[in-house]
Amino acid sequence: MILDQYNEDLTLTPEEDAAFGQLARERTARRPLRTYVWLPAARVLTLWFTPRIELLPFSGTVFPLAQSWEDDPIDQSVTAGLFLLNVGYVALALWGAARLWRRATGTWGAIALLATFIVLRTAFLTTLETPEPRYVLVCYPALLALAAQVFAGSASAD
């Protein structure tokens, strides 16, 4: 009923706004974990693993796999490949951070700084009403620096 009123003239009156606010409070009271844990976690996954292909002629929709494959297999292949590339970057960064953490105790501060930046940026983005995956692109230099540690040689001097 509230949506019907809103859809008639596409303006939000103070009464409609109050009704939507009351509805949100009721939903949060019924299922607080959904509001404060599961939805932000879903946003994190969307922010980090959605392919950033706004300028490419692909949909960027990874799931549902079967339906997307049936609609356009080439589009789905490219999109799934870019999704897996995102997963690979994050996995390499975690691996590199763990490797560097074990190998050189003097780098703990740098690792903590990079990880804190990434976590705080991501946490902030989950509080926005309309976060977009491109907003985490500023984290990629830190992510790639950590991922590079997988391929770095030993820091010991001979």
Steps between C-alpha positions, in 0.01 A plus 500: 500500500783742579665417169173550314473851643861575414471357147202722419699825493860391571542750782567404857277680745598531868223253587630242252853553625384440858313185390812365324705584811256312723510201265882501513501517882257207520712288263818582690337414833381165359833400345791717625767260369364542150532878522833525682691189384361319195417800280837673561678168435310462173599854405865420570485198270327705231748787530808280479395231254277673246694549175566866428397507135281808472674605178497155340211346305437230763231475766719438805238265642665185632210333678277307430749305294264272308260775397782738401669225298174418323438868415849578369788251542770738372393777735484253789844358419666842502315611812578178687864527397522854639324385818760226542776754436365709791495190719858426395620852586347482847635147559851601389488805727399289800770245419763772452406672825521172690833415337648842578363490856677167569820592319584849627387626840617852412223530242211437736423872524484540122277196461273623779482845340403361157249257650349772718460729199326227300274395789403856596431600140284191450317552831429861409364400160255255659335793679421689178156474347628435149855363507650400167777248435719769346529662844743229614737560208705731723581192711655312208851651527516373860348168392753461218790594729399222735443258212849573365647356819404154377754539220765694693826327586635455849601820679805346665835653408793274407 
